């Protein structure tokens, strides 16, 4: 590259998408699989398509190529609808408020030359909205999503320009529209085909039909490391309880496994219950995590704070409940140690998310449905800042991390955080406010507030900027309540809501002490200045900002500090851990964050 300034490094994303099975056109649209064996990931699913220049004014969002729809709207499958936000004051303020003119700066151009995947199709466009930044995040239209929350379909709008789908929540990136629950029996033929046996819910075992599925060998990255392998997966310690496999059929009718998740990780069946706040914090420290790091294993523990009965804590997690997720991943070691893990200190990546307890129909049992809210910088893998399902971010065999990194997800359930308030006939939770702020931060990250590229810096990294979103959500709730006596009265019109509001105020004070130990807000947090993802600034200013929120500089420290704050306020928490799950790759070993 030094001899040719115009040369570009090859991204991992380019390597991966050269394989046909990693591209959406490899799969026919409008599949209907046997519901006894496979279930859809959602009602509305499809591919985002960036509007052309002449289409933007009419679309006012992004095109949505429908791959799956509710039965009453099945006629739309295979067509394109316009995907738009519902026109409410809140959505207009938050999401259209992140609309920016996109003009790449010199840093963005340099980052692109070094192989990072940027939204280059958006460069030079005015008024890029959050749907466009998501649809245009990759060099071509390959972002598959499910639509979350209520979807309002308008098949024949008055303008006569085609259907419109109105949503109020950010689309969630997925790997494939269907999932099944199987146990691997063994390879067939050349090794990319595997015999599986489906789960039989009535018998509570894997005595269902046998099938041959396709497990294509994944493409290695620039470090010659594969993010997962199918080798010896039938011998995995996770195999007896089975795997959720995500994907779709190819044109020959064979189900292609794009992603996987260990059932023992997602079902609500903790193998360990840790009693007491002090013991819970010991469980979360690096030493204990490293001690538990058995390659290929998946573990689940329930943390119970002081003063809470373990049986009551376990029974308190019910279908329909939601929890705040605190995510942390570790490094890739072994013979193919990644470059960033070759230093004495390794702290991994931090993010928030939401876990919902659902009734999973194939296993006929409660299970966690996990969506990460990734405040993620632009990188060579093509990771997109935004809402991302577990199957895409962790479980994807090509793009995900569960097969090659240790992962810890802390799922925090606390009534003050997750319980509902009724405000003038509208319901809300503090957790929903956090998600809304995360969606704003993610939209900003995708285009770097119009600059084109984000990067990690001392004052602004994944943990810092995710923490900013949490801080903003708590500040929004407390400021509104303090400024409006009528709102405060409405939020405490029952004894239960009054107690919840009081506890929320105490929790907000505690979180501010954790995130801002010096007592005053960073200027870019307090006033929401457009400074994120390593934006330029003076070295003195950068050090000052980093010091003001020093805990969030280090992802493991931030994760533990937040978990401790929630536990002290009575939260219970599931801790889900995986250590390079799936098949066996002898060239990699898990590196647990050591700070």
Residue, then its C-alpha position, 0 to 999 in steps of 0.5 A: x500500500x505504501x507504493x500505491x496510495x490508491x490501493x485498498x486493503x481487503x476487508x474480512x467482509x469482502x473475503x466472507x461475502x465472496x462465498x455464495x452462501x453468505x449472500x442473500x441471492x443464494x436463497x429463494x424468497x418466500x419460503x414456508x417450512x414445516x412448522x413442526x420442525x422450523x419456526x420463523x424468527x418473526x412475522x415481518x422479515x426481509x432485506x433492506x435496500x438502499x433507495x436510488x437517488x431519484x427514489x429517496x423523496x418518495x421512499x422517506x426511509x428505505x426499501x424493504x424486500x419482504x421475505x416473510x410476512x403475516x398470513x394476511x399480508x403474504x401477498x406482499x412477500x417478494x415485493x418491495x415496501x417502503x419502510x418508514x417510522x411512525x410519525x410521532x413527536x418522539x420518533x421524529x425528535x429522536x430518529x429524524x434528529x439523527x439525520x445528517x449530510x454525509x461527507x467523508x472526512x480525511x480520517x474516513x477515507x484513510x480508514x476505508x483504504x485500510x480495509x474498514x467497511x464504511x457506508x461509502x454509498x452514502x458519501x456525498x448524500x444530504x439528509x441521510x436518515x437512520x433507515x438509509x444508514x442501516x440499509x447502506x452500511x455495506x457495499x451492497x444490499x445484504x442486511x437481513x432484518x426482522x421488524x420489531x414491535x407493532x408493524x402497521x401495514x398500508x398495502x395501498x397508500x393514497x399516493x399509489x406508489x406502493x406499500x408502506x410499513x410503519x414501525x416504531x422500533x429499529x429493525x433487528x439484524x438477523x442471519x436467517x428467517x427460520x430456526x430449528x432445534x436439533x442434535x447433531x448426529x455426524x457428518x455425511x459425505x464431504x463433511x459440509x453435510x451433517x445429519x441432525x435429529x430434530x427435537x420432539x417436544x411431546x417426548x422431551x427428547x431428540x426423537x424427531x425426524x432426521x434430516x441432512x443440513x448443510x454446514x458450509x465451511x466458513x471463510x478464514x479472516x485476514x489472520x487465517x482464523x475461522x470464526x467457527x468450525x463444524x468439526x466434531x460438533x457431534x462431540x461437543x458438550x453442548x450437543x446433548x441438549x441440542x442447538x438452535x440452528x438459524x438459516x433458510x433453504x437453498x435452491x436445492x431445498x437443503x437447510x443451510x445453517x447460517x448461525x447456531x446457539x446452544x440450547x442450554x445457554x438460552x433455556x431458563x435452567x441455571x446450573x448454578x445459583x450464586x447467593x449474596x452480592x459479595x459472592x456474585x461479584x466474586x463470580x464476575x471477576x476475571x479470576x473466576x471467569x478464567x477458572x470456568x473457561x472450559x473450551x467448548x462449554x456453555x454455562x448459565x448461573x443465576x445471581x441472587x443479591x442479599x436479602x432475596x430468597x433464591x427460589x423466589x428469585x428463580x420463580x420471578x423470571x416469567x414469560x414476557x419479562x425483559x431484562x437489561x443485558x450487559x455484554x462483554x467478549x474476550x479474545x482469541x488466543x492459541x496458535x492463531x492469537x489475534x494481534x490485539x490480544x498479544x499484549x499483557x492487558x486485554x479488555x474485550x468489547x462492551x455493549x448493552x442489549x435486551x433479553x426477553x423471556x419468551x415461550x419457545x414453541x419447538x422446545x415448549x419451554x421458556x427461553x431467552x430471546x436476546x437482542x444486542x444494541x451494538x454501539x460498534x465502531x467501523x471495522x474490517x468485519x462489516x459489523x453494523x452499529x444497531x440492534x442485532x439478534x443473538x443469532x447474528x452477532x454471537x451465533x453467526x457461523x461466519x460473522x459471529x463470535x461465539x465460535x471463536x471468543x469467550x462471551x459473557x452476557x449479564x441479564x439484569x432484571x429489576x422492577x424499577x428498571x423493567x416495571x411499567x409506569x402508566x403516564x396519561x394512558x401511555x405505558x413506559x419503562x426505564x428500560x425502554x428509555x435506555x433502548x431509545x437512547x441506544x438507538x439514537x447512538x447507533x444511528x449516529x455511529x453508522x455515519x459518524x454524525x456525517x463524518x463517515x467513520x468512527x474509531x476507538x479513542x481514550x474518551x470515546x469507545x464502545x463502553x464510553x458511548x454505550x454508557x453515555x446512552x444509559x446516562x442520557x436515558x436516566x437523565x431524561x427520566x429524572x429531568x422530566x419528572x423534576x420539571x413537571x409536577x403533573x408528570x411526577x403525580x401521574x407516575x406515582x398514582x398507585x403505591x406500586x408506581x410510587x415505590x418504583x419511581x422512588x427506587x428508580x431515582x435512587x438507582x439513577x443516583x447510583x448509576x451516575x456515581x458509577x459512570x461519573x465518579x468525579x460527580x459532574x457530567x462530561x460536557x459531551x454527555x450532558x449536552x449531547x454534543x456531536x462528539x463520539x467514536x474517537x472524534x478529534x480533540x485536544x489531548x488535554x480535553x481527551x484525557x479530561x473526558x476520559x478521567x471524568x468517566x474512567x470506569x467506562x474506559x475499560x469494558x470489564x470494569x464497566x460491566x462489573x461496576x454496573x452489575x454491582x450497582x444493580x445487585x445492590x438495588x435488589x436486581x437478580x441476574x442471569x449470567x450466560x457464558x460461552x467459551x468458543x462453542x461449536x466444533x473444535x478448532x485446535x488452533x484457538x483458545x479463549x482469552x478472558x478479559x484480565x482487568 
